[in-house]
Amino acid sequence: MTTKFARIIGGLVLCLILGFTPPSWAAKFPNVEQQDLLVRSALMTFNDANMTGNYSVLLAKASKQFQSSLSTDKLSEGFKTFRDQNLNLEKMFMTADLLESKPAETDDDGVLHLVGSFKDDQTSVRYSLKFIQNNAVWKLLAIDIHYKPE
């Protein structure tokens, strides 16, 4: 009887522990500097892909979910406007301060949302980026960029 009772109590304790354990992504939420690095790295890779017309590195650096839903041809087609305008936003992404950004947040699926903008004398860029952890590393899941000449 005591052994059966101990198993039941042990099972309840285990359920409580598992029930109150935060998701794996919660403990690894990136700080402000890491968020800035994620944004700049993703946008620089995006810029390089548009400047060269080669989207294979952008695809390779992205999450496995991003990779399974898109191809280099789809990326090339989707970002044709940026490529056709020959926009080189490297200097802005490397040197400009973030003009504004919303506080980072994660949703119930552990997707990190980073939204903000950059601006220099000639250009403003608004971005919405989503990241998800693959093997404990934040990887690009979605990218939405809006460019506006000033």
CORPEJO-V754158 format. One record per pair of residues at least 24 apart in sequence whose C-alpha atoms are under 8 Angstrom apart, sorted by sequence separation. I is the first residue (numbers start at 1). J is the second residue. D is the distance in whole Angstrom. If there is no record, write none. Layout:
# CORPEJO-V754158
I_J_D / I_J_D
This chain:
# CORPEJO-V754158
96_120_7 / 123_147_7 / 124_148_5 / 93_118_7 / 123_148_6 / 124_149_6 / 50_76_8 / 92_118_7 / 123_149_4 / 124_150_7 / 92_119_7 / 122_149_6 / 123_150_5 / 92_120_7 / 122_150_5 / 50_79_7 / 121_150_7 / 50_80_8 / 53_83_7 / 50_82_7 / 51_83_6 / 50_83_5 / 51_86_7 / 50_86_8 / 51_87_7 / 50_87_8 / 51_88_7 / 47_87_8 / 47_88_7 / 47_89_6 / 47_90_7 / 44_89_8 / 44_90_6 / 44_93_7 / 43_93_7 / 44_94_8 / 40_93_6 / 40_94_7 / 63_131_8 / 63_132_7 / 63_133_8 / 64_134_7 / 63_134_6 / 66_140_7 / 39_114_7 / 66_141_5 / 63_139_5 / 65_141_7 / 66_142_7 / 62_139_5 / 63_140_5 / 61_139_7 / 62_140_5 / 63_141_6 / 35_114_8 / 61_140_7 / 62_141_7 / 26_110_8 / 25_110_6 / 23_110_8 / 39_129_7 / 42_140_7 / 38_138_8 / 25_133_7 / 25_136_8
